[in-house]
Amino acid sequence: MSSRFLVFSAFGKEAIDTALRADLVVLNTAVAGKWLDYVLKEDVHRVLPKVLWWIHEMRGHYFKLEYVKHLPSVAGAMIDSHVTAEYWKNRTQERLKIKMPETYVVHLGNSNELMQVAEDSVAKRVLREHVRESLGVRNDDLLFALINSVSRGKGQDLFLRSFYEALQLIKQKKMQVPPLHAVIVGSDMSAHTKLEMELRDYVTQKKIQDRVHFVNKTLTVAPYLAAVDVLVQNSQGRGECFGRITIEAMAFQLPVLGTAAGGTTEIVVNGTTGLLHPAGKEGVTTLAKHIVKLATHVERRLTIGKRGYERVKERFLEHHMAERIGEVLKEVLRKSKIRSSKH
């Protein structure tokens, strides 16, 4: 079966004609709602019955009527986690007084390329050595990484507080552990944001410059996942909608220390593939204790990592995601055909 992909601008006559001719239109992200009125204008109502809306966001600023007012009229919505789907259902009803369409939950899956690297011990070793050398850390040092663009919502500030607390605990109790390091991947010094400066000031003030490493934003996370020992997923508030980095880390057999919020609770099995801590300031000490726990129990750390990898193989691969999306597409196509025949 041959398939063709045509790519053209989202604006203009071609986009309108294609949307009108298509059997199914997938809108990607909540913000895509603006496109409906902006481009389709008076034709919007002809397209809505065959729209599947794929939503990945759960931050408050997406809940604007101008973005999502057409949600009740589309064929269906697809959301990355059950927690987020529930949140959208309640929020649209309470805040905007509109009703969600039929909603399908599809967890994301790791790409085959990422899995290839994760399962190649030689490639992993090479990447590990290279990254550790560039950070100036030794092979036996323990690296805890938070990989996410620097922002309050991602919780780098609270992570550094937990990390400092963990170092203090180790010192007080005179524990025998390898040197611990925190790696923040997702920095942007050129932006000179207030938070970026705050993080660096905190590190200087606590005299932990030799233990904390800031790495610039990057789209290639595999080298860092190969180089570190534990992933910290510290997203605050409602957490992540899903948090792809979590399943990517688990593919590399890394234990995950995550907030008990959002999609993370559907990925990480607490105590089995990771340890969860509360979001917010009350999570700081718990996370510090979890850092110490994984630093002192090598076996536990490795077992948790292996179990995470098994969980990924079981349910978070590209083919799992493709199958789930395929089922949703078939179902939405079937329903939109029924709806169209009635009009």
Long-range contacts (C-beta under 8 A, 24 or more apart in sequence): 10-35, 10-39, 11-38, 11-39, 12-39, 15-39, 16-40, 16-43, 19-43, 19-47, 20-46, 20-47, 22-50, 23-50, 23-333, 23-336, 23-337, 24-50, 24-51, 24-52, 24-75, 24-329, 24-332, 24-333, 24-336, 25-50, 25-51, 25-52, 26-51, 26-52, 26-53, 26-54, 27-51, 27-52, 27-53, 27-54, 27-74, 28-54, 28-56, 29-54, 29-55, 29-56, 29-57, 30-55, 30-56, 30-57, 30-62, 30-67, 30-68, 31-57, 31-62, 31-67, 33-66, 33-67, 33-68, 33-69, 33-70, 33-71, 34-66, 34-67, 36-70, 44-70, 45-73, 48-73, 48-74, 48-75, 49-73, 49-74, 49-75, 49-336, 49-339, 49-340, 49-343, 50-75, 50-336, 50-340, 51-75, 52-76, 52-77, 52-78, 52-328, 52-329, 52-332, 53-77, 53-78, 53-101, 54-78, 54-79, 55-79, 55-80, 55-84, 55-88, 55-241, 56-80, 56-241, 56-242, 57-241, 58-84, 58-87, 58-88, 58-238, 58-239, 58-240, 58-241, 58-262, 59-153, 63-91, 63-92, 63-95, 63-96, 65-96, 65-98, 68-92, 68-96, 68-98, 69-96, 69-98, 71-98, 71-99, 71-100, 71-101, 72-98, 72-99, 72-100, 72-101, 73-101, 74-101, 75-101, 75-102, 75-332, 75-335, 75-336, 75-339, 76-101, 76-102, 76-103, 76-104, 76-328, 76-331, 76-332, 76-335, 77-101, 77-102, 77-103, 77-104, 78-103, 78-104, 78-105, 78-106, 78-325, 78-328, 79-103, 79-104, 79-105, 79-106, 79-241, 80-105, 80-106, 80-107, 80-108, 80-241, 80-242, 80-263, 81-105, 81-107, 81-241, 81-242, 81-262, 81-263, 81-266, 82-266, 83-238, 83-239, 83-262, 83-263, 83-265, 83-266, 84-241, 84-242, 84-262, 84-263, 87-238, 102-335, 104-328, 104-331, 106-321, 106-324, 106-325, 106-328, 107-242, 107-263, 107-266, 107-267, 107-315, 107-316, 107-320, 107-321, 107-324, 108-242, 108-244, 108-247, 108-316, 108-321, 109-247, 109-316, 109-317, 109-318, 109-319, 109-320, 109-321, 109-322, 110-247, 110-248, 110-251, 110-312, 110-316, 110-317, 110-318, 111-318, 112-318, 114-222, 114-248, 114-251, 115-251, 115-317, 115-318, 117-222, 117-226, 118-222, 118-225, 118-248, 118-251, 118-252, 118-253, 118-309, 123-226, 124-226, 124-252, 125-226, 127-222, 127-223, 127-226, 127-227, 128-226, 128-227, 130-223, 130-227, 131-223, 131-224, 131-226, 131-227, 132-227, 135-181, 135-183, 135-213, 135-215, 135-227, 137-179, 137-181, 137-213, 138-179, 140-178, 141-178, 141-179, 141-180, 141-181, 142-177, 142-178, 142-179, 142-180, 142-181, 142-229, 142-230, 142-295, 143-181, 143-182, 143-183, 143-227, 143-228, 143-229, 143-230, 144-180, 144-181, 144-182, 144-183, 144-228, 144-229, 144-230, 144-232, 144-257, 144-291, 145-182, 145-183, 145-184, 145-185, 145-224, 145-225, 145-228, 145-230, 145-231, 145-232, 146-182, 146-183, 146-184, 146-185, 146-186, 146-231, 146-232, 146-233, 146-234, 147-185, 147-186, 147-221, 147-224, 147-225, 147-231, 147-245, 147-249, 148-185, 148-186, 148-233, 148-235, 148-245, 149-186, 149-188, 149-217, 150-184, 150-186, 150-187, 150-188, 150-193, 150-195, 150-196, 150-199, 151-195, 152-195, 152-236, 153-235, 153-236, 153-237, 154-186, 154-234, 154-235, 154-236, 155-234, 155-235, 155-236, 155-259, 155-279, 156-184, 156-186, 156-195, 156-199, 156-234, 157-195, 157-198, 157-199, 157-202, 158-234, 158-236, 158-280, 158-281, 158-283, 158-284, 158-287, 159-184, 159-232, 159-234, 159-287, 160-184, 160-199, 160-202, 160-203, 160-212, 161-202, 161-284, 162-283, 162-284, 162-285, 162-287, 162-288, 162-291, 163-208, 163-211, 163-212, 163-288, 163-291, 164-206, 164-208, 165-284, 165-285, 165-288, 166-288, 166-289, 166-291, 166-292, 166-295, 167-208, 167-211, 169-288, 169-289, 169-292, 170-292, 170-295, 175-292, 175-295, 175-296, 177-295, 177-296, 178-295, 179-211, 180-211, 180-291, 180-295, 181-211, 181-212, 181-213, 182-208, 182-211, 182-212, 182-213, 183-212, 183-213, 183-215, 183-224, 183-228, 184-212, 184-213, 184-214, 184-215, 185-215, 185-217, 185-218, 185-221, 185-224, 186-215, 186-217, 187-214, 187-215, 187-216, 187-217, 188-216, 188-217, 189-214, 189-216, 221-245, 221-248, 222-248, 222-252, 225-249, 225-251, 225-252, 225-254, 226-252, 228-254, 229-254, 229-294, 229-301, 230-254, 230-255, 230-256, 230-257, 230-291, 230-294, 230-301, 231-255, 231-256, 231-257, 232-256, 232-257, 232-258, 232-287, 233-257, 233-258, 233-259, 233-264, 233-268, 234-258, 234-259, 234-283, 234-287, 235-259, 235-261, 235-262, 235-264, 235-279, 236-261, 236-279, 236-280, 237-261, 237-279, 238-262, 239-263, 239-264, 239-265, 239-279, 240-264, 242-266, 242-267, 243-267, 247-312, 247-316, 249-308, 250-305, 250-308, 250-309, 250-311, 250-312, 250-316, 251-309, 251-312, 251-316, 252-309, 253-302, 253-305, 253-306, 253-308, 253-309, 254-305, 254-308, 255-294, 255-301, 255-304, 255-305, 255-308, 256-308, 257-287, 257-290, 257-291, 257-294, 259-283, 267-311, 267-316, 268-308, 269-307, 269-311, 272-304, 272-307, 273-304, 273-307, 273-308, 273-311, 274-304, 274-308, 275-304
